[in-house]
Amino acid sequence: MLPLHLVVVPGCTPARFARMGAGLLSRGHEIPVIAVAGFDAPAVLLGRHQRASSAVDLAVAEARGLPVLRRTGGGRALLVGPGAVGLLVYTPPGQQLAPTPFPPERTTNRYVRGLLAALRRLGAGHSAWFGRDSVSSEGKRVATVAQEGTAGGALLLEALIAVGTDLALPGDIDVARAHSDPRAGGPPPVSLEALTGLAAGRLFGPRIRGDFIAPAETLRALESSLDGAPLDLAGIGQRVDEAFHGPGAFLQGA
């Protein structure tokens, strides 16, 4: 296995994060680098190739005190800040963090796998990347990814992860024109905490699964009852009891 440098930057400014990716590519590094940054303040991060005035209302952003910065990777404009995490995976020319060689256009496909595994371990069990810039779970976007590289063969994966807050631009700042295909915007944004129920000790979007037999209507009602419920075993148990003592309810095989 290749040696690598792990860099953790708590309290990172968005401007510094934007410079980190560009600096790795322009100056290089002798071995692979994984950098993880927690943001200390909010900012709008433009995709590398976006036209600022076509993506955000610059006057509103300025009035709100939100810097508008350009990050290393391409993709959409995002709002980052406390509650978001930035990730950079850099490999110098001739070194790849994969068991077999791959062409540059496969960088995201290869390097995103580690991110997906981490998100699944954190509770977003259905995390997947289907192309473009969205990493989704349960049909919602929990992270964005992009890749960049140099003619010399250096490669960079850039990811932004919505841990405590989602990455969506506020409506009064986002001025991007609506696409004729509603799917073009990708999955709706969500934070990892909201998706997995880690925030405030509550359940969010619970799903009851198993090889038992029970009325679908009863299960839907129970899932609805549990959505947003405190993580209190006695309280959850009472809701379960009430659901399966309702009219027409039964449960077999559990």
C-alpha positions, 0 to 999 in steps of 0.5 A, spaced: 500 500 500 502 507 498 504 511 504 500 517 504 499 524 508 492 525 512 491 532 514 485 534 518 484 542 518 478 544 523 476 551 523 478 551 516 476 558 512 472 556 506 477 560 502 483 556 505 479 550 503 478 553 496 486 554 495 488 547 498 486 543 492 488 548 487 495 548 491 496 541 491 495 540 483 499 546 482 505 545 486 504 537 487 506 533 493 511 527 493 506 522 496 498 522 496 494 526 500 487 526 504 485 532 507 479 533 511 476 540 513 471 543 517 468 550 515 469 555 520 464 560 517 459 560 511 461 562 504 458 560 497 463 555 493 462 556 486 464 550 481 470 551 477 467 553 471 461 557 473 459 564 471 458 567 478 453 572 476 449 566 472 449 562 479 448 567 485 445 573 486 452 577 488 448 583 491 444 579 496 450 574 498 454 581 499 449 584 503 448 577 507 456 577 508 457 571 504 463 570 500 463 568 493 469 563 492 471 558 486 473 551 488 477 547 485 472 542 482 467 543 477 459 542 479 454 547 482 454 552 487 453 550 494 453 553 501 458 551 506 459 553 513 459 550 520 456 543 519 459 541 512 466 538 511 470 538 505 474 532 503 480 532 498 484 526 495 490 528 491 495 523 488 501 525 484 503 523 477 504 515 477 501 514 483 493 511 484 490 509 490 487 503 487 489 496 486 489 497 478 491 502 473 485 507 471 484 512 466 483 520 469 476 520 467 475 514 472 477 518 478 471 519 481 468 512 480 474 509 484 476 514 489 468 516 491 468 508 494 471 510 500 467 516 501 461 511 500 463 506 505 464 512 510 457 515 509 454 508 510 458 506 516 455 513 519 448 511 517 446 513 510 446 505 508 444 506 501 449 512 499 451 511 492 454 515 486 450 515 479 455 520 476 455 527 475 456 531 482 451 528 487 452 522 492 445 520 494 442 516 500 434 515 500 433 519 494 436 525 497 443 528 496 448 528 502 454 530 498 457 532 492 463 530 488 468 533 483 474 531 480 480 535 477 487 533 474 493 536 470 496 534 464 502 531 467 497 526 471 496 528 478 489 527 480 484 530 485 477 528 488 474 534 491 468 532 496 463 536 500 459 533 505 453 535 508 453 533 516 449 538 520 446 542 515 445 541 507 449 544 502 443 548 498 443 555 496 438 560 500 432 561 495 434 568 494 441 567 492 440 562 487 439 565 481 440 559 476 435 558 471 430 552 472 432 546 467 426 544 462 428 537 465 426 537 473 431 531 474 437 536 472 437 539 479 439 532 482 436 529 488 433 534 493 439 536 499 439 533 506 444 533 511 447 527 514 444 528 521 437 529 518 437 523 514 440 518 519 436 521 525 443 523 529 441 530 530 437 532 537 436 524 538 430 523 534 428 518 528 428 521 521 425 517 516 424 511 519 423 504 515 421 498 518 424 492 514 424 484 515 421 478 513 415 478 518 408 479 516 404 485 517 399 489 514 402 495 509 397 500 512 399 498 519 407 499 518 406 506 514 402 508 520 407 506 525 413 509 520 409 516 520 408 515 528 415 514 529 418 520 524 421 525 529 420 521 535 425 522 541 430 516 541 427 513 547 426 506 548 419 506 552 416 511 548 418 508 541 415 501 544 409 505 546 408 507 539 409 500 536 404 497 541 399 502 539 400 501 532 399 493 533 393 493 537 389 498 532 383 495 528 385 490 523 393 490 525 397 483 526 404 481 526 407 474 524 414 472 524 417 477 529 
